[in-house]
Structure formats: structure tokens, C-alpha cells
Amino acid sequence: MISKIKKNYLWFIVLKILIVPTYDFIWKNIINIHGRLLNFLWFYKKKKIFYNLDQRKPIYKLENVEELKNLSSKILRACDKNFLKKVEEEIKTPTYVNINESNNGEDKYFAQMFDRLDEDTKNEIIKFASSDLMISTASNYLKVFPILSKIALTYHIPRNYEKQRGAMMFHKDEFGYKSMDIFIAINDIDSETGPLRTVTTKFDSLGPFARIYDEDKSMIRGNRGKIKNEVINKKKINEISIEGKSGTAILIDSFKCYHSGGHCKSKPRILLRILYATIDNLSLPPIDIMNKTTDSFLNTNMNYKEDKFKRFFFNKRSIFFTNKKLSKFLYQFMRIFCFKF
């Protein structure tokens, strides 16, 4: 009975008119009140240069941006042949400890590289992530001041191409209500290189309150809940790919929009992801873990620690969300009430 109600178009109308606007108001003005106030102060200081990500269809492709091309070139120089050879050897060495079973054993197809970079390259990435332009872009979209949640530099290689799995399949990131990511192609990416692909659907305006009902029901962690290509092709209105030269990028709300990537056919890819989040998001790491990423940068840029905006951006955590129980409750609330299409 409940399942039928959640697939009824009238339920979509109820969510759109009543439940989602109410949740959005509470999320911005109660749960994230500190970030909301900082958002007003930030833009009061006339920091109005940003990429305008659409609230209803939050996907924006960036091409031929000099800053992105320069950053990608610096990262490519750091990831030379010897560097990448060691990473590939690690990927091809079977391991069975990864909680993501789709990236385990003989099926392992990517590895994280950010922690292996030299300090200068890491600092260049963090400097870009914390630039006024990117913070303003995230703050304008979220309508609350953002927190740096994740920096991931990944190397994906062609492996068991016939076995599409994990993030190769379409999915929404199940971490909360709202986010903003920038994904940057570090090397040239084409159809052979497992490009990031993202789609728009008729019900994107509901964000996590809308889900495709025909999900992968397997018990394999990493595959469960993902959407196969043949299903997404029936549901999508439009598709955008990150295919392009080094420095091409996509801005996206990964909690709202279905996306996939890493299904490399014949060539590897290097992708940089920076995730901007809020205090309630499950993706927000403990401050001691994030400090390992940012301490070197902050120690050489002491003025950041004296800035209330940057202190919030790098260090803000909430005692109400420290153990993630409340975050999980809020996400389960969205799942229980979501429209199935």
C-alpha cells in the first residue's frame, strides 16, 4: 500500500508543494543556522563572482577555464609515469579489505592518490578549493556557507570492462539533503576513458526525496541501490559528460542528480573531486582526519585561521551531528517519504 502511494503522481505533488519546501526551510534556517548567517555576511561583503548553479537542474559544465587548465597541468606533472605505475600496481594487487566490494579483489579498478602527492601540489589544490570563487559558487547554490568535506584524486584503469559495477553505475550519493561537487578532468577524457556522466530527470527538483524504484537489489556493497544504463536511459531527459581536454569540469549536486563514471574501456583517467557539504552531511569526516589533509596548507597560510569564514570552511563541526546518528535519521526520513519514479 505505502509503496503504491509513493509511486503515485499525487504524492509527488504533496512532496513538491508541502514536504520538500518545509524540509528545505528547516534545513537552511534551523539545522544550518550558523552557515545561513555566514552566507548572508559573505555576500554582504559583495563576493558576487561565482558560477551560477541552477537550483532545479544543478549541473554545469566548465570548459576552457584557464585556472582549471593550469591546476590540471600542475597535477599531471606531479603524477608522472613512475608515480602512476606504482598506483596501477597497487590497483592490480588483489585486496579484500575494501568495504566497497565492487572495488575489491580482481575487480579493483581505482585508487585514491591525493595523500601521495607532494605538499606543493596538495596545497595548490586546497588553495583552489578554498578560493573565493569556489566558496561563493557553493554558498550561492547551497544558500548556507559550505564546509570542505572531501578532496579525492582518483586513478581509474580499464579492468573487467564487461562487468559494470559500483560507481560505474548510475547513482545519487546517499550522504544528505544537499551538496555541491566539482569534478575536474586531470587528463584528457573521452568515451574510452570512463567519463563522468550525469543526467537530468523529470523529478530532480525533489532531490533526495525522489528515487528511481528499479534499483540494483543485490547484496554486494557498492552495487546495491545503483541504476543500470537501460533503466536510466528510460528515465533521463538530458545527459552531460565530462568528456573534453584536461581541465574540463562539471559542477553538480551529487545528492540530487544521478551520475556515474570510471567505466574505463581502453584508457585510464585521473579525476579530481572536491565536495562542499554542510554540518548534517554523512560525508563530513571527523576534524582530525580532515586536518591531515589541510594542516600543511593552513600552517603556511596562518591568515586563514584568523578569518571566521575560512575557519568555518575548514574546521566547523556540530556536536549534534558528531556521531552521525542524527544525520542518518534525517537521511532515513527522506528515504521513507521519497517519491518513486
N, C-alpha and C positions, 0 to 999 in steps of 0.2 A: 504493500500500500504506500509506504513512505517513498519507496523507490520510484513508483509511478508518479507521485506528486512532484518529485524533484526533476522529472523529465517533462513535466507539463509547462507549456509556454507561459501560463498564468503565474507559475512560480518564478519564472524569470522576471516578470513584471513586478511582482512583490519585492523581489530582491533589488531590482533596479531603482524602484521608487522609494522603498522604505528601509530595508535592512542594510544595504550597502551604504547609502548616504549617512545613516545613523552610525554605523561602524566607522566610517571614514571620519566623521566629526569627532567621535570619541578617540580614535587613533591619533588624530592630529592634535587635539586640544586638551586631552587628559593624559593619555598614555605617553605622548611625546611632547608634553607642555614645555619642557626646557628647550628642546630642539625647535619648537614652534616659535618661542620668543627670540631665540638666536637667529632664526630665519628672518624675522621682521627687522631685527637690528642689522643683520648682514646686508640686506637690500636697501635699508635706510641709508647706509653709507655709499649708496649708488654703485654697487658692484653688479652692474646690469649687463655685462658681456657674458653670454652663455649660449650654448646650443639649446634650442627650444624643443624639448621632447614632448610630443603630444600626449596628453593625459589619457585619451581614449585608445590610441594606437601607438604605444611607446616604443617605436623602432625608428632609428635614424642612422643612415649610412653616411660615413665621412670618407671622402676621397681627396687626394692631392692636398692634404693639410701639411704644411712644412714642419710644424712641431712634431707631428706624428711620424713623419718620414725620418726626421733626424733622430728621434728616440729609437725607432726600429733599427736604424743603421747602427747606433751605439750598441744595442743589444745583440745584433748579428755579429758584430766584431768580437764581442765577449764570448759568443757561442761559436767558437771556431771548430774546425774538423775534429781535433783531438777531444775537445770538450763534448761534442755531440756523440762521438764514438763511444766514450765512456758511458754516457747516458743510455745509448742504444744497447750496449752490452748488458746494462742493468735491466732494461726492459725485457730483454730476451732470456734473462736468467729466471727460471721459474720460481715464483714465491707463492705461498698460500696463506699469508697473514693479512692480506688486504681485506678490510671489511666489505669493500666493493668487489663482490665475486666476479663481476663482469670484466674486471681488470686484474685477474689473478692467473697464476699458472701459465699455461701455454697460450692463454687468451690475453695476456697482459699486452697493452698497446700504447700506454703513455706513462710518462713520469714527470714529476714536478722538478723544476730547475732553479727557481728563484734563489733558494738558500745556497746554491753552488756558485752564484755569480760573485765577481769581485765587488768590493764595497763601493767603488765609484759608480759602477753600473746600477747597483741596487739603489744608491742614493739618487741617481738620475730618474729612476722610475718613481720613487717616493716623492721627489720634487714635482714631477708631473702630476701624480695622483693628488697631491695637496695644493696644486696651483689654484689661484682664484677662479680661473676659467672653469676647471672641472668641479670645484666645490660649488660654484654658482649654478652650474648645469644640474648637478644632483639636487641642490637645495631648491631650485626653481621647480623641478619635477616632483620631488617628494613633498614639498610645502612644509617641511621641517628640516632643520640643519642636519647634514649627514654625518655618519661615523665611518671611518675606514674599517671595512670588515675583512677584506681579503685581497691579497695580491698573489696571483698564480701565474707563473710562466711555465707552460707545459710543452713537452715534445711528444708528438704523436707519430707513430710509424705504421706503415701498412702491415697488417698481421691478421690472418684468418678473415680476409675481406668478406667471404661468403657468410660469415657469422656476425650479423649486425647485432650489437649488444650495448648495454649501458647507455652512456650519453650519446652514442651514435644514433639512438632512437629519440624521437621527439618527446619532450617532457617540459614541465614547469618545475623550477627549483622550489622545493617544498620547505621554505625557511621562514615564511611570514607573509604579511599583507602587501608590502610594497618595497621596492628596491630600485637601484639603478646600477647597471654594469656598463663598462666599456670593454669591448673585446677588440684587440688590435692584432692584425696580421703582421708578424715579425718578418717572415719570409714571404715571397710571392705565393699566393694561394689560388688554385684553380680547381676544376672539378675532380682532378686526380688526387687532390691534397686534403681531402676530408674537410671541406669548408664548413664553417658555422652557417647554419641555415635557420631562419626564423620565419614564422608565418603569422598572419593575422586571421582571426575568425570573427564570426558574427557576434560573438558574446564576450569579446575581450574586455569590454567596459566593466565587467564584473570582477575582473582579476582572478584571485584565488577562489572566489565564490562561484566560478564556472569551471567545469571539468568535462573532458570527453569521457563518456561512460565505457567505451570499448578499450580498456587498458590491458596491458600485459598482466595476467593473473598468476604468473609463475612465482615460485618462492625463492628464485635466485635474486639475491640482493644486488642492486644495480640495474636489474631488468624490470623488477616489479613496479607497476604503475606507468611504465613507458608506453608510447603510442607508435604503432608500426606505420610505415610510409603509406601503405594502401589506405589506412584509416584517415591519416592526416590529409591526404590528397582529396578526400571527400568533404572534409570539414573546412579547409582553408579557403580564404578569399584571395590572399596575395602571399607571395614568398619573396624574401630578401636574403641574399647570400653575401658573405664577406669576401667573395672572390675578387681579387684585384692585386695590385702591386703592394710591396712591403709598405706598411704604414696605413693601409686601408683599415677602417674601423667601423664597428657597429655599436651604437648606444641602444640599450634595451632594458626594460624591466623584466628580468628573468623570472620573477614570481608571477607575472601576469601573462607573458607571451610564451607560447610553445616554441621550442628551439632544439636543435640537435647539432652534432659536429664530431669530428675526429674519425670519421669512417674513411680512412685513407686508402685509396685504391692502389696507387703505384709510387707515390711520393710522400715524404714526411712533411709535417707542418710544425711551426713554432707559433704559439698563440699566447699573448699576454692578456690577462683578465684582471680588472680592478673592480671590486664590488663596494658600492656605497650603501650602507644599511642604517638601521635605527636600533634603539636600545632593546626592542622586543624581538628582533630577528634571531632565529635559531642559529644563523650563520656567524653571529658575532663571537669571536674567540675570546677566552679569558685574557685579561690585560697582560699577564706575564708572558703569554705566548705571543701576543702582538708586539710586545716590547722587543722580543728577539728580532723581529723584522725591522722595527723603526728606530731602535735606540741609537745606532750608529749615526743615522741621519740627524736625529734630534740633538745628539751630543755635539754635533758640528754646526747646528743651527739653533743656538740657545734662545734666539728671539721667538721661536715658535712656542716655547714653553711659557713665555710671558704674554701670549696672545690668547684671550679667552675662547676665541673661535677655534684656533688650532689645538688648544688643549682639549676641547670637546671633541674635535675631529679625531684626534689620535688616542685619547685616553678615557672618554666617557663610558661609564658602565653604570647600571642601576641595580641597587640591592634587591629590588623586586623581581628582577629578571636574571640574577646571577646563577641560580641553579637550573634555569631553563623550564621549570615546571609551569610557570605562568605563560611563557611563550608557547609551550606545547599545548596548553589549554586553549589559547587563542587560536592557534592553527587548527586544532580539532574542531573548534566552533565553526570555523569557515568550512571545513570539510563536511561537517554534519549538515549544514544549511546550503551547500553548494548546488547550483543548477547543473544537471547532467544533460549534455547535448551530443 
